[in-house]
Amino acid sequence: MRTSVSCEACRKSKLRCIHSGNPPCERCDKFGYPDCQLSRPRVKPIRRAAARARVTDVEPSTAPAPGASGAPQTPALRILPSNDVDGHLGMLPMSIIIKSLHIFRTNFPEMNMLHPDLFSRLFLSDRKANSKALLAALLAAIKKEECYIDGSWMNQLLPSEEYASFSRGVLSNAMLGPPEVVVVQAHLILTLYEWGVRDFQKAWVHCGIGIRIMQSLHSARTAPFSLDETIHVEKPDELSQIVETATYWACFILDCTINSGTYNPRMLSMAEMIKLQVPRAPPASGFLFGFKQKPMVERSLPLGIEECYEVLVDGFAIYADVMTFVYNDGRKAPGMCAPAECPWMPDSKWARCRQSLERWRSNMDSCLYYPKQSVASHANTGCRAFVYINLLYYHCVLMLNREYFPFLPKPHAEPQGPTDPPLLEAEAPPRYWENSAKELFEAAAHVATILRDALEWGMTMMTPVPGFCGFSACYLNLYAVHFPNMTAGCSPKAKEHLDMGLAYLKEFRKAWDLGEGWIQTIQNASTLFEQVNSNVDRYRHRSRLDFEVLHQSAHEFRTVDRSEQHMAMIHGAEQGDTQSINVGEDNNDALRDSEDLENFDPVALLGDQALWPTWYSTPLENELFGSVTVQIP
């Protein structure tokens, strides 16, 4: 029954208190609030119904009207009124907050910026709006991974989108206020959340806002003359300074990843971080207990487990450079096929990327090397950064070597370099491509086994970067299954490794929508590879130009659905109907120009990037493909 008799918690949150006449009320019972006492209010305030129904995150500019073109086909998630979520966060027991923090610090090692003591202090007494926004962002992220978390306490949490909506609403006001580190941290966590649910525009913007606020805060601390006399920033204590440094490096890491696979420039570079005199990323014990911070130029090598976060920071800097090389057209960029830029030349851009990667690995202690050290050994120490570090390393090896491998090799072809224009202008040294194949497919195998072992040992690596590493490895292992001669005999367990990758992606998609697009891409690639192997003559006269839209979707950092266009092109290729495929007038000129090339193979025009996947894939309808070799329930 509903009555004017209510408890203090519901009255403070301006909610109707539903009870049977005796405590606890339904809300306190559901969320485990202690000391529920029913009483009559001293003064009955007058409230407007419109105010009670106010929602924080309405976004009228982007939500289509009912029945309008482009309206979502799925029912919209009901978002609780902001005062309901605010009241829930205000009364959330500290035990749940502490458990949530532990889960986040464990599952998101790349975001090592939340100090247990300083974070918990934010919620011991008066819980401020910006602190609640940070808590809401954290809860939104871990709630998405609920299927991997033990404990009935998760049932007391609201749906993820309700937390995310509340956090967005608070941050929309806070972002133009005085810079605060908790606001930066909330934006960074929301970046991961939006990325996982495939709202890349919001993810990119949240990351950018967080970086700008962090830069403003750092400038206010270090600039000899204030740029804004109205902003007063208190001098932090030693521990707070360390947290700010860790948060700045978390900004750096997200900037390295959120722009990978796109053509957007990064906001932060390692050179800029050094120029700004940002201290070194804090070691594990230094972050928890405090230490005297040191500049980037002062460090002793090699870096071990204690400095795992610093190793990660350096690794992401290398990773960003590798991805920039690949997504700025790689070997297809102007001048990259010249003899001096061939990958075996020591001063080529490719070789410099590879040298930086190996230098990073040599700067870390051998206890961080996989497979020399096992995932099981580090699982017992709780060092998930070990998994992350080795995923980064082998994924970079994979991306660099894959850049020069043909997408669709000839039947029974052995390892070779590019077969589509522009071709390399120099001949590779003996056995260069065999060695490259060995590196490529061994890297794909290592990524698959690392993720398999991590799952078995209870280390759920379900954030976007490990997901993309697993996806890329899965794609390469699928390639090895369909074109085994291209592996130089270095991938005898390709099918087993493919199954490992699929098992990981199935687990990933339980939490994050991002995984569904990756699985669709694996299924679609399996179909295409199968068709090419069974219809060699038919595909011999097809080029990348016949799959231009599919090629574009495989390289975009957006969620545009072009499934119908994809299918028109693939069906056109199967039926031999070139007229039904509209790829633009310039393509005919390109084909005519290519006819003059000696030993030209039209199949190769698909290009080694034609379907090489990036961060996501536009999902295609499975039933349109018919039988698919890779079946994922």
ABEGO torsion letter per residue (X at the ends): XBBABBBAAAAAAGBBBBBAGBOBBAAAAAAGBBGBBBBBBABBBBBBAAAAABBABAGAAABBBBGBBGBBABBBBBBBBAAAAAAAAAABBAAAAAAAAAAAAAABAABBABBAAAAAAAAABBBBAAAAAAAAAAAAAAAAAAAABBEAAAAABBBAAAAAAAAAAAAAAAAABBBBAAAAAAAAAAAAAAAAAGBAAAAAAAAAAAAAAAAAAAAAAABABBABAABBBBBBBAAAAAAAAAAAAAAAAAAAAAABGBABBBABBAAAAAAAGBBBBBBAAAAAAEBBBBBAABBBOBBBAAAAAAAAAAAAAAAAAAAAAAAAGEAABBGAABAAABAABAABAAAAAAAAAAAAAAABBAAABOAABBAAAAAAAGBAAAAAAAAAAAAAAAAAAAAABBABBBBGBBBBBBABOBBBABBBBBGAAAAAAAAAAAAAAAAAAAAAAAAAAGBBBABAAAAAAAAAAAAAAAAAAABAAAAGGABAAAAAAAAAAAAAAAAAAAABAAAAAAAAAAAAAAAAAAAAAABAAAAAABBAAAAAAAAAAAABABABBAAAAAAAAAAAAAAGBAAABBAEAAAAAAAAAAAABBGBBAAAAAEAAAABBBABBBBBBAAAAEBBABBBX
